[in-house]
Amino acid sequence: MISKEMTGASTIPIILSILLEGEDYGYEIIRKVKQYSGGKLEWSEPMLYPVLHRLERNGQINSSWKILENGRKRKYYSITSEGRSLLEAKKSEWTDMILMLSKMWNLNPKLQ
């Protein structure tokens, strides 16, 4: 499992990266996080929704309600231009950190 500290530091770039693929809803974001991490990172709704609400308040994501075929409503989230800018800044920070640690640990990361 991944520590709470690493989870906290990576939550925003992970959410924004998922939303960069297209709009999504909370449960599906949780499922994708588990899938992408190979099960090493498991989020819960009480952990995810406060972050989504903060990103929305800050203008980095938008939300909209959609009615499903069964009549139920589901809230979908999408990334904004402000969110894309934040994601680019976070990607730069994480890339710098990965490169530094790789040098210190004599690793050879395969970065894009």
Contact map, one row per residue, 1 for C-alpha under 8 A:
1110000000000000000000000000000000000011100000000000000000000000000000000000000000000000000000000000000000000000
1111011000000000000000000000000000000001100000000000000000000000000000000000000000000000000000000000000000000000
1111111000000000000000000000000000000000000000000000000000000000000000000000000000000000000000000000000000000000
0111111100000000000000000000000000000000000000000000000000000000000000000000000000000000000000000000000000000000
0011111110000000000000000000000000000000000000000000000000000000000000000000000000000000000000000000000000000000
0111111111000000000000000000000000000000000000000000000000000000000000000000000000000000000000000000000000000000
0111111111100000000000000000000000000000100000000000000000000000000000000000000000000000000000000000000000000000
0001111111100000000000000000000000000000000000000000000000000000000000000000000000000000000000000000000000000000
0000111111110000000000000000000000000000000000000000000000000000000000000000000000000000000000000000000000000000
0000011111111100000000000000000000000000000000000000000000000000000000000000000000000000000000000000000000000000
0000001111111110000000000000000000000000000000000000000000000000000000000000000000000000000000000000000000000000
0000000011111111000000000000000000000000000000000010000000000000000000000000000000000000000000000000000000000000
0000000001111111100000000000000000000000000000000000000000000000000000000000000000000010011000000000000000000000
0000000001111111110000000000000010000000000000000000000000000000000000000000000000000000000000000000000000000000
0000000000111111111000000000100000000000000000000000000000000000000000000000000000000000000000000000000000000000
0000000000011111111100000000000000000000000000000000000000000000000000000000001000110010000000000000000000000000
0000000000001111111110000000000000000000000000000000000000000000000000000000000000000010000000000000000000000000
0000000000000111111111000000100100000000000000000000000000000000000000000000000000000000000000000000000000000000
0000000000000011111111110000000000000000000000000000000000000000000000000000111000000000000000000000000000000000
0000000000000001111111100000000000000000000000000000000000000000000000000000011000010000000000000000000000000000
0000000000000000111111100000000000000000000000000000000000000000000000000000000000000000000000000000000000000000
0000000000000000011111110000000000000000000000000000000000000000000000000000011000000000000000000000000000000000
0000000000000000001111111000000000000000000000000000000000000000000000000001111000000000000000000000000000000000
0000000000000000001001111101100000000000000000000000000000000000000000000001110000000000000000000000000000000000
0000000000000000000000111111100000000000000000000000000000000000000000000111100000000000000000000000000000000000
0000000000000000000000011111110000000000000010011000000000000000000000000011000000000000000000000000000000000000
0000000000000000000000001111111000000000000010000000000000000000000000000000000000000000000000000000000000000000
0000000000000000000000011111111100000000000000000000000000000000000000000000000000000000000000000000000000000000
0000000000000010010000011111111110000000000000000000000000000000000000000000000000000000000000000000000000000000
0000000000000000000000000111111111000000011110010000000000000000000000000000000000000000000000000000000000000000
0000000000000000000000000011111111100000000000000000000000000000000000000000000000000000000000000000000000000000
0000000000000000010000000001111111110000000000000000000000000000000000000000000000000000000000000000000000000000
0000000000000100000000000000111111111000111000000000000000000000000000000000000000000000000000000000000000000000
0000000000000000000000000000011111111111111000000000000000000000000000000000000000000000000000000000000000000000
0000000000000000000000000000001111111110000000000000000000000000000000000000000000000000000000000000000000000000
0000000000000000000000000000000111111110000000000000000000000000000000000000000000000000000000000000000000000000
0000000000000000000000000000000011111111100000000000000000000000000000000000000000000000000000000000000000000000
0000000000000000000000000000000001111111100000000000000000000000000000000000000000000000000000000000000000000000
1000000000000000000000000000000001111111110000000000000000000000000000000000000000000000000000000000000000000000
1100000000000000000000000000000001001111110000000000000000000000000000000000000000000000000000000000000000000000
1100001000000000000000000000000011001111111000000000000000000000000000000000000000000000000000000000000000000000
0000000000000000000000000000010011000011111100000000000000000000000000000000000000000000000000000000000000000000
0000000000000000000000000000010011000000111110110000000000000000000000000000000000000000000000000000000000000000
0000000000000000000000000000010000000000011111110000000000000000000000000000000000000000000000000000000000000000
0000000000000000000000000110010000000000001111111000000000000000000000000000000000000000000000000000000000000000
0000000000000000000000000000000000000000000111111100000000000000000000000000000000000000000000000000000000000000
0000000000000000000000000000000000000000001111111110000000000000000000000000000000000000000000000000000000000000
0000000000000000000000000100010000000000001111111111000000000000000000000000000000000000000000000000000000000000
0000000000000000000000000100000000000000000011111111100000000000000000000000000000000000000000000000000000000000
0000000000000000000000000000000000000000000001111111110000000000000000000000000000000000000000000000000000000000
0000000000010000000000000000000000000000000000111111111000000000000000000000000000000000000000000000000000000000
0000000000000000000000000000000000000000000000011111111100001000000000000000000000000000000000000000000000000000
0000000000000000000000000000000000000000000000001111111110000000000000000000000000000000000000000000000000000000
0000000000000000000000000000000000000000000000000111111111000000000000000000000000000000000000000000000000000000
0000000000000000000000000000000000000000000000000011111111111000000000000000000000000000000000000000000000000000
0000000000000000000000000000000000000000000000000001111111111110000000000000000000000000000000000000000000000000
0000000000000000000000000000000000000000000000000000111111110000000000000000000000000000000000000000000000000000
0000000000000000000000000000000000000000000000000000011111111000000000000000000000000000000000000000000000000000
0000000000000000000000000000000000000000000000000000001111111100000000000000000101100000000000000000000000000000
0000000000000000000000000000000000000000000000000000001111111100000000000000001111110100000000000000000000000000
0000000000000000000000000000000000000000000000000001001101111110000000000000111101100000000000000000000000000000
0000000000000000000000000000000000000000000000000000000100111111000000000000111100000000000000000000000000000000
0000000000000000000000000000000000000000000000000000000100001111100000000011110000000000000000000000000000000000
0000000000000000000000000000000000000000000000000000000000000111110000000011100000000000000000000000000000000000
0000000000000000000000000000000000000000000000000000000000000011111000001111000000000000000000000000000000000000
0000000000000000000000000000000000000000000000000000000000000001111100001111000000000000000000000000000000000000
0000000000000000000000000000000000000000000000000000000000000000111111111100000000000000000000000000000000000000
0000000000000000000000000000000000000000000000000000000000000000011111111100000000000000000000000000000000000000
0000000000000000000000000000000000000000000000000000000000000000001111110000000000000000000000000000000000000000
0000000000000000000000000000000000000000000000000000000000000000001111110000000000000000000000000000000000000000
0000000000000000000000000000000000000000000000000000000000000000001111111000000000000000000000000000000000000000
0000000000000000000000000000000000000000000000000000000000000000001111111100000000000000000000000000000000000000
0000000000000000000000000000000000000000000000000000000000000000111100111110000000000000000000000000000000000000
0000000000000000000000001000000000000000000000000000000000000000111100011111000000000000000000000000000000000000
0000000000000000000000001100000000000000000000000000000000000011110000001111100000000000000000000000000000000000
0000000000000000000000111100000000000000000000000000000000000011110000000111110000000000000000000000000000000000
0000000000000000001000111000000000000000000000000000000000001111000000000011111000000000000000000000000000000000
0000000000000000001101110000000000000000000000000000000000001110000000000001111100000000000000000000000000000000
0000000000000001001101100000000000000000000000000000000000011100000000000000111111110000000000000000000000000000
0000000000000000000000000000000000000000000000000000000000111100000000000000011111110000000000000000000000000000
0000000000000000000000000000000000000000000000000000000000010000000000000000001111111000000000000000000000000000
0000000000000000000000000000000000000000000000000000000000111000000000000000001111111100000000000000000000000000
0000000000000001000000000000000000000000000000000000000000111000000000000000001111111110000000000000000000000000
0000000000000001000100000000000000000000000000000000000000010000000000000000001111111111000000000000000000000000
0000000000000000000000000000000000000000000000000000000000000000000000000000000011111111100000000000000000000000
0000000000000000000000000000000000000000000000000000000000010000000000000000000001111111110000000000000000000000
0000000000001001100000000000000000000000000000000000000000000000000000000000000000111111111000000000000000000000
0000000000000000000000000000000000000000000000000000000000000000000000000000000000011111111100000000000000000000
0000000000000000000000000000000000000000000000000000000000000000000000000000000000001111111110000000000000000000
0000000000001000000000000000000000000000000000000000000000000000000000000000000000000111111111000000000000000000
0000000000001000000000000000000000000000000000000000000000000000000000000000000000000011111111100000000000000000
0000000000000000000000000000000000000000000000000000000000000000000000000000000000000001111111110000000000000000
0000000000000000000000000000000000000000000000000000000000000000000000000000000000000000111111111000000000000000
0000000000000000000000000000000000000000000000000000000000000000000000000000000000000000011111111100000000000000
0000000000000000000000000000000000000000000000000000000000000000000000000000000000000000001111111110000000000010
0000000000000000000000000000000000000000000000000000000000000000000000000000000000000000000111111111000000000000
0000000000000000000000000000000000000000000000000000000000000000000000000000000000000000000011111111100000000000
0000000000000000000000000000000000000000000000000000000000000000000000000000000000000000000001111111110000001000
0000000000000000000000000000000000000000000000000000000000000000000000000000000000000000000000111111111000001000
0000000000000000000000000000000000000000000000000000000000000000000000000000000000000000000000011111111100000000
0000000000000000000000000000000000000000000000000000000000000000000000000000000000000000000000001111111110000000
0000000000000000000000000000000000000000000000000000000000000000000000000000000000000000000000000111111111111000
0000000000000000000000000000000000000000000000000000000000000000000000000000000000000000000000000011111111110000
0000000000000000000000000000000000000000000000000000000000000000000000000000000000000000000000000001111111100000
0000000000000000000000000000000000000000000000000000000000000000000000000000000000000000000000000000111111100000
0000000000000000000000000000000000000000000000000000000000000000000000000000000000000000000000000000011111110000
0000000000000000000000000000000000000000000000000000000000000000000000000000000000000000000000000000011111111000
0000000000000000000000000000000000000000000000000000000000000000000000000000000000000000000000000000011001111100
0000000000000000000000000000000000000000000000000000000000000000000000000000000000000000000000000110010000111110
0000000000000000000000000000000000000000000000000000000000000000000000000000000000000000000000000000000000011111
0000000000000000000000000000000000000000000000000000000000000000000000000000000000000000000000100000000000001111
0000000000000000000000000000000000000000000000000000000000000000000000000000000000000000000000000000000000000111
